[in-house]
Amino acid sequence: MQSWRRLEREAEGRSTVM
């Protein structure tokens, strides 16, 4: 899955990292 990788960068400012 390479979709969460993109969210990881956007999640950096949020708390959505599992």
C-alpha positions in Angstrom: 0.0 0.0 0.0 1.5 3.3 -1.1 -1.5 5.3 -0.2 -0.8 5.6 3.5 2.7 6.8 2.7 1.2 10.0 1.1 -1.1 10.3 4.1 1.8 9.9 6.4 3.3 13.2 5.1 0.0 14.9 5.5 -0.6 13.2 8.8 2.7 14.7 10.1 0.7 17.8 11.0 -2.1 15.7 12.3 -2.5 12.7 14.6 -3.6 10.0 12.1 -0.5 8.0 12.2 -1.2 4.4 13.2 
